[in-house]
Amino acid sequence: MLDSRGAGVPAVVHWGRDVGALAEADLKLLADAAVPAVPPSSIDAPLRVSLLPVLGDGWTGHPPLSLPGVRGVPSHVRTTREGGALVVESRWADASISTRLELTAHGVLLVAQTVRNDGEAPLVLASAGVALPVPARAREVLDFSGRWAGERAPQRVTPGHGVWLRETRHGRGGHDDPFLMIAGTPGFGFRSGEVWAAHVAFSGDTRQWFERADLGPALLGAGERTAATTLMPGEEYDAPTVVATWSGAGLDGLSDRLHPWVRSWSTVGRARPLTLNTWEAVYFDHSLARIEPLIERASEVGVERFVLDDGWFLGRTDDRRALGDWTVDPVRWPEGLGPLIERVHAAGMEFGLWVEPEMVSLDSELARRHPEWLLSRPESVTWRWQHVLDLSLPEVEEHLFERLHALLSEHAIAYLKWDHNRDLLVDDTGTQARALYRLLDRVRAAHPGVEIESCASGGARVDLGILRRVERVWVSDTNDPLVRQRIQRWTGIVIPPEYLGSHVGDARAHTTGRVSGLGLRLATALFGHAGIESDLTRIAPGDLEALRRWADAFRAHRDVLHSGKVVRADASDDAVLIHGVVSQDRSEALFSYAVLDATPAALPAPVRLVGLDAARRYRVTVVDLGAPPEVLEDAPPPWFAAGEIELPGAVLCETGLPMPLLLPGNAVVLHVTAV
């Protein structure tokens, strides 16, 4: 709700719980009632925090948008409607700012800005973003940090006066990306509390902040982190869209708004194929003789897409060389990739290929021919022994497009795993991210049937900007289910499960060295876009049979998993994670109960199956994933021993079901159907 009266930039009066359809007179009264008092030793008028609060208005807080050469307040403001969007144009003598606000049908607020230099001299843009007021009761802040193989680790703070600011300086989101900044009532959880949240739909450097001050309301801000950007006369700058939303039902309420909105523009147009990726199976050990048995086993298990990872191109024997030379290696593949692809297709699977187009190794033909194409100097520090190509150079974009176009034209490739294995380590102004978007858009336009996965040394580039251009994101390089359970839980607040690449790895995780049971690995990978990251030629026959049953379960339930509402119970025990997906009509659901650590109680609390219809009756059965969980005792609850139970939804939601005493590192998956 905006107050656009008068000559100033409109101010946000309210965004949050629906206050009903108000008459024009009541809208004016509400805006009048929101005007604060004038405190001592302050400006001589009530402080009005507009969409573009500036020093000239008396706003001395963190600047959402800063133009150092532009002083005072706008000389002209115009508010118009364009379809379902409200557009506010603010004009100074030398600059104009167009702010576009759109409230989607799903309750998601989109705010985008365009800054234009209307003067005759260069104009410096110091920062670009938006800030939205939140009520004083939003005292607690949740955002995320992390590291490689440990992305989106939550952190909660209760800021005092001042700015709680999170910035990224990676040229991509990074493993410590704040991802989503949430301000809420103290103690908010997945199913309770009132929360306000903002996300920057952009794959470059961003900043997000929460601010409290003695003077003025608390603000939740977000935008691009720009170095000082110079706009020449007549030049425009399009800031990334800020995605904001509110929930009165905790964090799950955010997903209830964000997931339908994402699905409304989703490029995912079919059932997500069960995928096998070869990285942890073979690494750089490439040959038809080595991989052909893996193809056979994958087909036996029920894999639908087979992806050849790093190591297929010219001279790529390790991670120190050959990036940039996107030509099939004639030593490892003397007949090219054709025979491999034919065998994959003959086994009833699609073929996918790993690429990392944005990067180059110094030990490569491309770097030797074109050292001027590097984003930083050749002697600068490397990361995984590689450098970054400057995608903003037209000749670089053209070269990469030509190589990708040739690969996709010459081979029946249905899928690209598009990787990005290092930070830029330059003070980029979003140029690289925007150039990446152009390249991706060109590739997609030329090959509309090819699906793309966004990988960035795991989950270092997961945002709603890249999601517009891909069908999948690789959530993390870790397949350790004890870590994955939590990473997927938090990533899934914003990203629907059908986008979340989630694989069954080896018993001994390659990233942590920890050994975990097959049952937990299968249950964890099921709740996403499922796949396998293991050498199937070296696992026991019993485990292969379990994978077959799991693959059958994934296919049987993926319609619900990839279209339903995600729900997460607030368990009283941090060692226990309970989550599920409930079909939109609440006739069916799948729930996971996972014990990740030792529990403090001999008898854990019953599991509440939240999100069901209280007025309906349901049958609960245990899903056979092929690997039963390990339990502490031989006397499970009677309903579990019987294999099923029927109860009203109200009982399942509020009272719950007792569960078997699982040993740490085990999980149970339940199928719930209305009767």
N, C-alpha and C positions, 0 to 999 in steps of 0.2 A: 504494500500500500504506500503510494507516494503522495507527498504534498507538493504539487507543482504550481501553487498559487504564487503570484508576485513575479518579480523580474529575476529572481535568483535561480540557481541550479536546484532542481527538485531534491527533496530530502525523503529518506525512507522513514515512514512513520511506524510501520509494523510489517514484519515478515515472521510468520509462525503459525500458531493455531488459528483455524478459521473462526472469524468473529461474526460470520453470517453476512447476509446481503444487507448492506446499510443504505439508507436513503441518502440523497445528496446532502441534505441538511445535517444528518448525523456524521457523514464523512467530514464535513467542515468542522463540526464540533469536536470530532476525534483529533483532527489535526491541530485545532486550537488548544485542546487539552494537553497535547504533547509538548507544548512550548514550555521550557523550564524557567525557573526563576533566574534572576541575575545575582550571582554571588559577589561578595566583596572582592576588591582588587582584581577586577576582570574587565572585559570589554563591557561597554555601556548598553548592551542589548543582549537578549537571550541568545546563547550559542546555538547556532543551527548547523548541524553536521550534515552537509549535503552529500550527494553522490560523488562530488569532487571537492572534498574539504581542502581549503588552501589557507595559507597564512593570512591572506587579505580578509578572510571571513572570521579570523580570530582562532582558527584551528592550529594548535601548536603541537599536535601529535604526529605520529609516524605518517609521512605523506604517501597516500596510495599512488598518486601520479604527480610527478615533479618536473616542471619546466623552469629551470633556474633563470632564464632570461625573461620570463613572463611574470609580471607583478600585478598586484591588485586582484580584482574579481572580474568575471566576464562582463563585457559590455552588452552582450546580447545573448539571450537564452530562448530557445524554441523547443517545444515538446510536441511531437506528432506521433501518430500511430501508423505502423506499416504492417498490415495483417494482424497477427497476434502479438506483435512486438511494440514496445514503447521506445521511441528514439528521442534522446535529448541531445540537442546540438548547442554547445557552449562556445561562444566566440570571444576571443581577446583581439587585440589589434593585430597581432602577428601569428596567432595560432587559433585553430578550431579543434574541438574535441567532440566526436560523435559517440555517445554512449547508448548502446542498444541493450534493452532488457526484455527478455522473453520468458514467460512462465509457461512451461509445457503442460500438457494435459495430465502429466504424471506428478505434478507438484515440484518440478525441478526448475530453479531459476537460473537462467543463462545470462551472463553479463559480458558483453564484448565492447571494446573501445577502439576507435580509430583516431589517431592524432595527425593533424595536417599542418604543415608550415605554410601559412598564408602571407608571410612577410617576404621581404626582398633579401634577407640575410640568412645564413645558416641558423637553425634552431636546435638547441641541445635538449634532448629528452633524457632526464636522469633516472626516472623510474616510471613503470607503468603497472597499474593494478587498480583494484577496487576495494572498498571497505564497507561493510554492512554493520549497522548497529545491532547489538544483542542486549537483552535485558540484564539487569544486575544479578539476577538469579543464576545466570550462566557463569558460574564461578570456576568450574573445573575444566581443564583443557586436556584433550587426548590427541596426540599425533604419533608419528612413527619414526624409528631410526633403524639401524641394522648394519649388516656387513655382508660380504660375500657368503652365500649359503646360509644366511640368517636374516633375510630381508623382512621388512615390515614388522619389526619388533615394537610393541606398543609402549608408550611412556605417558604417564599421567602426572600433571602438575596442577597446582593451584597458585597462579601468578598473583603477586601483589601489584602495586601500582607500577606502571611502566609497560614495556613491550616484551612479550615473549615471541621472539623472531626465529624462524627457521628458513635458511637459505640453502640452495644447492649450487655448487660450483664445479660440476662435473661435465657440463655440456650435454648431459642426459640426467635423468632423475637421480641415478646413483643407488647403491645398495642401502644408503641411509636416507633415502627420499622421505620427507614428511608425509607424502602421499595424500593424506586427508587430514585437515585440521578441524577438530570438533570441540565446541564449547558447550557445556551442558550443566544441568543442575547437579549438585554434589551427589556422588554415588550412582550416577546413571550407569546402566548396564545394557545388555543386549535386548532385554525385554521391558525395561523400565527407564523412566526419566525423560526429560525434555532436552533435546540436543539440536544445535545449529552446526552446519558443517560446510566447508568450502574445499574445493579441489581445483587445481589449475590444469586444464586440458591441453597440456603442452609437453613436448619431449626434450626441451632444453632446460636451462637454469630457471628456477622459480624461487619465489619467496612467499611465505605464509606467516601470518602473525595474528596475535591476540593482544589487545591493548586495553588497559584500565587506567583511568586518571581521575584526579579529584574533580576536574572540570570536564563535563561531557560524558556521553554514554560509553560503555565498553564497545569495542569494535572487533570484528573478525575480518581480516584482510587477506588478499591473495592476488598474485599476479606474476608476471615474468620478472626475473632478476636481470636487469639490463646493465651493461656497462654504459657509460655516457654515449648515447646514440645521437649522431648529428643528422638532422633532416635538412636537406637542401630546399630552397624555395619551390613550392608546389609538390614536394614529396610527402607521402603518407606512410604512417606506421600502423599496422594492425596488431594490436595486443592480443595475446591468447585469451580464449574464452574462460571465464571463471564460472565453475559449476557450483551452485549453492543449493542447499535444501535443509529442511527442518523436519523433525519427527517428535511427536509427543509420546512415542512408544519405544524409546531407546534406539540402539544402533540398528536393530532389525528393521525399524521403521524407515531408516535411511535407505536400506537395501530395497524395501518395498517401493520406494519412489525411484531410485536410481536404476535398478535392474529393468523394470518395464520400459523406462526411457531408452536405455541402451538397446534393448531388444527392438524398439520401434525403428531404429536406424541400422540395425545389425546387418552385417554382410554374411552372417552365418545362415545359409539358406537350405541346409540339409542336415541329416543326422551326422553327428561328429564321429568320424571313423576311428576305431581302435587302432592306435599307432605304435609301431616299434621304431625306436631310434637306435642307431648302431654305436653311438659314442662310447658308452661304458662297456659295450660288448667287445669292440675290436680296437678302439682308439685309432691309431694310424696304420694298423695292420690291414692293409687293403689288398685284396685280390679276389678274383671270382671264386677260386678254390676255397678261400677262407670264409667268404660270405654266403656262398650257395647253401651250405647246410643250415645256416641261420635263417635263410629264406624258407626252407622246408619246414623247420620247426615253427616259425612264426605262422605259417599257413595252417599247420596242424592245430595250433592253439586257438586260432580264430582272429588273428591280426588282419586289419583291413587296409592299413597304409604302412609301407616300409620306407624308412628314411635313411639314406646314406649320409653320414655326418662327415666331419672334417677329415681330409686326407686323400681326396679323389683327384686333386688337380696337380698341375705340373710341378714336380720336385717337392711336394709337401710331405716330408718324412717326419717332421716334428713341428713344434709351434714357433720356430725361429726363422722360418723362411717361406717364400712362395706366395704369401697373401698378395693379391692383385693380379696374379697370373691365372685367370679363370679359364684355363684350357685343360682338358682331360689329360692326365698323366699317361704317356704311352708305355712306360715301363710297367706300371701296375695294371693298366687297362689297355693292353696292346690292341684290342679290337674296339676300343672306346667303351662308353657306358651302355651301348645298345644291347649286348648279350645279357648284361645284368638286368636291365629294365625288362627285357623279354621274359626272363625267368621270374621276376617279380609279378608281372602281369599274368603269366601262365599259372602262378600260384594263387591267383584271384585277388591280388592286392594292387593298390595304387603305388606309384613311386614318388618319393620326395627326396630333395637334395639340400644339403647345408651350404650356405654361402655367407660371406662376411664382406659385402661390397664396399663398405665405408673405410676399410682398413688396408694397409699395405705393409709388407715386410721390406726392410732395407735390402735384404738378400732376395731380390726378385727382379725379373726383367723390367717390370713396370717402373720400379723405383730407380733403376739404373738409367732408363730412358727419360724419365720425367721427374727428377728430384724437385722441380719447381711445383709439383702438384701436392706436395706435402703441406699439411696445415701448419706444422711447426718445423723448425730447422732440423736437418738430418742428425745433427749432434745432440739434440735435446733428448731428455730422458725418455726411454721406451717403457712400454707396459705390455707384458706378455710378448716382449721383443717385437712390438709392432708400432707403426705410426698411423696417423689419421690422414686420409685424403681430404683435400679441401673441396667439398661438394659444391661450394658456391661458384667455383670456376666452371663456366659453360663447357669447356673442353673435358673436364672431369666427369660432369654429369653425362655428357654425350658418350664418352668412352664406356662408362659403367652401364648405361642403358643398352648400348650396342652389344656388350658382352652378355648381359642377362637376356636380352632379346634373342641372341644367337643360341644360347643354351636352351631356352624354353621353346624355340622354334625347331631346333634340331632333335630334341628328345621329348618323349612323352612324360613330362614332369608335371605332376598335379599339385605340387606343394613345395614351397621354399621355406626352410628354416633359416631366417635372416638374423644373423648374430651381430654383436657389437661389443667387443671384448675389452674395451679400455675407456677411461675418461679422456676428454679432449685435452685437458691441461693447458688451455688457452682461455683468455677472458673473452669468450664468445658472446655475441649479442643475439643469440638465437638464430644466426644465419645458417649454421650447420643443420639445425633441426628443420628449418623451413626448406632448405635444399633437399633434405632427406624426404620430406613430404612430397616435394615435386617429383623426385625420382620414383618413389613408391607409386604415386598417382599415374605416372607414365607407364610403369611396368604393368599396373593393374588394367589400365585402359587397353594396352596392347595384348594382354593375356588375361581376359576376364575370368577364365575358368581356373586359373591357378590360385590356390590359397596360400597365405603367407602367415608364418608364425614370427612374432617379435621375441627375440632372445637377446639379452645383453649381459653376457657373463652371468647368466641366470636371470634374476628379476630386477635388473638395474634400469629397465625402461618399461615400466608398467604404468600407463596413464591413459586418460580418455582422449588424448590427441592421437596417439599411435593406434588406439583401438578403432578409430574410424577407418583405418587402412589395413587391418589385419583380421584374421579369423581366429587367432590363438595367441596367447602370451605364455612364455615359459616362466613359471612363477619363481623358481629358484633352481640353482644347480644342485642342491641337495635332494637326494631321494631317501634320506633318513626319515622314516615316518614320524619319529618323535619330534623332529623339528618341523617337518612338513605340515603336520596337523595344525600347528599354530600359525604358520605362514599363510596357509590356505584360508584359515578362519578369518584372519584380518584382511587379506587381499579381497576376499569375497564380500566385504561390506560394499565395495564399489563395483567390482567386476563380476558379472554373472558366471555361474560354474561352467557353462559350455565353452567359455574362453580360457579356462584355467588348465593349462597343460600339466598333467599329474601322472607320473609314471611309477610302476613297480620296479624297484631297483634290486640289486643283489642283497643277500642276507647281511653281508658286511658292507656298510655304506662307504662309498668311495670318498666322501667329503669329511666324515666324522670318524671313520674306523669302527663305529659301533655296530654290533650285531643285533638284528631285530627279527622277530618271528614273521613268517610269511603271512599269517592272518592279519596282522596290523598293517603290513605293507599293502595287501590287497584292499582292505577296508579304506585306507587313506586315499589310494589312487582312484577308487571308484567314484568319489564325489568331485568330479571335475571332468575335463576332456581326457579320458583315461588312455594310458599307454604303458609300454614296457621299455625298460632301459637295462637290459641284462642279456648275457650270452646264453641263449636257450639251448645251445648245444652242450652246455656243461652242467646243467642242473639235473637233479634226480627225477626219475619218472613220476614219482608221487607229486612233486612240485609242478611238473608239467601238467598233470591232470588237474591240479588245483587251479592253475592258470586257465585251463579250458573252461572250468566251471565258472570262474570269475568273469571270463570274457562273455560267457553266456548270460550271466547276471547283468553285466553292463549293458549288453544289447537289449535285454528284457526290460530294463528300468531306465534307459537313457532318455526316453521321452519325458518322464517325470523329472529326472535329474536336471535336464537341460531346458525346462520350461516352467518349473514350479517356483514357489516362494521359498527362499532360504530362511530357515529359522535356527536360532541358537539359544539353548537354554543357559541361564545363569546358574551354573552348578555351585553348591556351597563348598566344593572341594576343588582346589586349583589343579589337582592331579587328574581330574576327570574332565573330559570335553564331550559335550552332547550337542549334536547339530543334526539338521535334517533338511529335506526339501519336500514341501507339501504341494500337491497339484493345485492349480488355480481354482478348481471347483471343490477342493478339499475332500475328494473321494478317495485319494490315494496318497501315500507318503512313504519316504524312506528315511530312516534315522540311523545315526551312528552313535554308539556309546563306546568311548575309548578311555582306557586307564593308562596314563602315560608314566605315572610314578607311584611310589608307595602312598597309600591313602592313610589319613590319620585315624580313621574309624574302622573297627572290625566289620561293621555292617554299614556300607555306604548308603546314602539316602536313595529312596526310589527315584527312578528316572521319569521326569515329566515329559510327555510327548507334546510339546507346545505347538500351537498353530492349527490344531484339528478343530472340527466343527463340534461344539459342545452338545448340540442337539442330535447328533447322529451316533450310530453304533458302529464300532470298528472291530475287525479281526486283526490281531497282531501275530505275525509269524517271524521266525528267524531265517534270514537269507543264508543259503548255503553258498559260501565263497570257496569251498574246497579245502579250507584249512581251519578247522575248529579252534576256538580260543583255548588257551591254557587257563585252568581255574584252580583255585586254592583248595577246594573241597569237592567231595563226591556227592553232595546233596544240594543241587541247585534249587531255586524256587520251583514249586510244583508246576506253575504255568510254563516255565522255561523247559522243564523236563518233558512236559507234554508236547511241546513244540508250537503251541499256539494258545491264544485266549481271545475271548470277545468281551468287550466292555464299552460303555458309553464314552463318547468323546470327552465329556465333562470330567469323567473319572481319570482318563488317561492324561488330560491336560493338567488337572489340579492335584490329584493324588499320586498318579504315576505308577510305575511297575518296579518291584524289586528285581535286581539283576543278579546274575551269578557273580561269585567273588573272583573276578578276573585277576590274574597275576599282572603286575606292571608290564606294559608293552603288549597289551592285547585289546581287541575290540570285538564288538558284536554289532551286526547290522540288522535292523528290523524293517520288515515290510508291513505297512498298515493299509488296510483296504476297508472301505465302507461296506456294510452288509445290510 
